[in-house]
Amino acid sequence: MAPLPCRDLPAGLPPTLPRCAATAHTQLSFLRAPSPRQPLTAATTTSTRSTLLRLPVALASTTRDEAAVASLVGHLGHDAVAHRHHHQHHRDEDGDDVHLEEAEEEDEVDLRHEAELPTRWREIHGRDDWAGLLDPMDPLLRSELIRYGELAQACYDAFDYDPASRYCGSCKYPRRDFFDRLGMPSASRGYAVSRYLYATSNIRFPNFFPQSRAGAKIWSQSANWIGYVAVSTDDEAARLGRRDIAIAWRGTVTRLEWVSDFMDFLRPLADEGIPCPDRDVKVLAGFVDLYTDKDPTCRFCKYSAREQVLMEVRRLVARYAAMGEDVSITVTGHSLGSALAMLSAYDIAETKANVVAAVAGDDDGRTVAAPVCVYSFAGPRVGNAAFRRRFEELGVKALRVVNVHDNVTRMPGILLNEGAPEAVRRVAERMLRVPWCYSHIGVELALDHKRSPFLKDTLDPACYHDLEAHLHLIDGYHGRGERFVLASGRDPALVNKACDFLKDHHGVPPCWRQDENKGMVRGRDGRWVQPDRHGWHLDDHDDHEVPHHHHHNNNNHRDHNEDDGHHHRDHRRGGARRQHHERHGHDLRSHHQPGKRDV
């Protein structure tokens, strides 16, 4: 959007505009609203500190994007007020004090809601099913949704899906440097990745499954990196009011996973080894395959994704609950990752992986359960109505963020779903045994991308489904019928990271995110090569080989403590460790096993 000089404004403006604004240029900013706590409109708003600038609706015609100016008109008022304060700062004898006072006042507004998180986290985590928090949109819930959505987006950004890479299907970054390498400083300070998750599927389509063209040198014939488990650091735990265990699942990227997506018939959970007291509880077969399948010949998928995540959750919950801390489990994912998030959250609660003794060493049998919550983005239906009922009985909470134009959220079960009459669904499921009666789970937050003045009209369904687009919509949503205004200052350019959804005049190229030189690096001899990641995989996965050791062996706990959120010396040792592996781990078929100090 082109800058709009204040001298081009209509002459009928009220005298709240500072005198110097007649010659100075004020640029429209679409990144931050005056206050992230309330939606802005083109009408006059009154502040306790100042009266904002009133702009006539006719101003919209002076730009080529009428909707954008209409939604962002409040920003010009904010800029004008800030300009007036800056002008007063230069005229005041004690200018430094005035400037500092105004800055502190703005900081107090930004930090006010964040300071509420330690006391409100259970409410934000879904204790009351988000009653009264969605319309109007609660600012604290908005910021938490975006934060967890970015943890899910990190799975896409870190996934290597380049068939020219011998590491195709793996994570591009080592676990201990995960968020740093992704350029996510707040996540790097707030969470430490404790385990990578891998999945496979026993379905085999040799000509359809994209594999690396490196032949025998590829890192794995069957595994795919599917997500990670992270735990909050000490500082972040203090900010959140509890120790948070975050589980992020990657969405659909590889073709094998698309095949699983289209297996749209239901299968009883009990048949898949997942404990369930009701055989009527069923989920989509393809989703549960990816969650439970394993390959004994593959070191990364020797245990299923289910076994991997349950082992890690039990270990972390036991450890921090034993310290007397409040613990929460937050599962997030997009698309296929959303389905895996629902499955794993149910599984954690059903197997009581989130339950520990109320006080360590007590023999009276009292237990405490860490609350489990799912933040789902653009997720399909996962199971039938019986699965939804059991999910709710276990006390698991789920908030589903959807774009109303995204068809993925309508599948499977387009005809027989939670919207059909109960009698029809009962006949279809119990009498006719129709294997595709599905039901959504949890509370829905419905967003509409056509409300955003930044997004263009397109027929590309991938844009409607894109995770970054969903986070953009969350940032601008203030409630049904409210004007779309970005509240947190999140960069709209992120929308075009992997699609072409922003209007062209914003000057952001489509699908702009890519690795420098496609990951190639120049070696000491001047030749360009793919860097060796073999040591990273050895370092990041073989630390949890024996399931029963994780909660019965005190020595094992001591060794694992070095990996968790409040110890950072492993980050400092990471460089030396990687150099060691790069010198000794070039053979992809190597039988090297890392020692305990490596994990």
Secondary structure, DSSP 4 states (H G I P E B T S, - for coil): -----GGGS-TT--TTS-GGGGTS-----SS--S-TTS---SS--B-SS-BPPP--GGGGGGSS-HHHHHHHHHHHHHHHHHHHHHHHHHHSTTHHHHHHHHHHHHHHHHHHTGGGHHHHHHHHTTTTTTTTTBTTBPHHHHHHHHHHHHHHHHHHHHB---TTSTTTTSBSS-GGGHHHHTT-HHHHHHEEEEEEEEE--S---TTTS---TTGGGSS-SS-EEEEEEEEE-HHHHHHHTSEEEEEEE----SHHHHHHHT---EEEGGGGT---S-TT-EEEHHHHHHHH---TT-SSSSS-HHHHHHHHHHHHHHHHHHTT--EEEEEEEETHHHHHHHHHHHHHHHTTTTEEESSTT--S--EEE--EEEEEESPPP-B-HHHHHHHHHTT-EEEEEEETT-GGGG-S-SSSSTTS-HHHHHIIIIIS--TT--B--SEEEEE-GGG-TTBPP---HHHHH-HHHHHHHHHH--STTPPP--SS---GGGGGGSS--B-GGG---TT----GGGG-EE-TTS-EEPPP-HHHHHHHHGGG--GGGTTT-HHHHHHHHTTSTT--HHHHHHHHHHHHHHHH---TT------GGG-
